[in-house]
């Protein structure tokens, strides 16, 4: 005879469950299942087949790649190409919004004349675009 506490904490066997078999092994019957099985065991993903979960994760990664990652890489490549093609005399806009004419070019910097006799050095990576005014 089992107390109510034993049932709550799982110490008692529910009615209809398989009794332990002689030799210490438990039976394999699933409660409520017809003899011989008929039910699949529930996996960690709420009962779905693990293969379905893997396929869904791959589909989500592909969607992120084609909608977010690939366009961003293309934009960065186009921006780098534009910066590489800039030369002395062209007007540019910096990421800070300063408009000026390129008066010198080095490996990492543009020297930009923003007013007559006023020149600033700007990192090439901080050039937003050509100025079309």
Secondary structure, 3 states (H helix, E strand, C coil): CCCHHHHHCCCCCCCCCCCCCCCCCCCCCCCCCCCCCCCCCCCCCCCCCHHHHHHHHHHHHHHHHHHHHHHHHHHHHHHHHHHHHCCCCCEEEECCCCEEEEEEECCCEEEEEEECCEEEEEEHHHEEEECCC
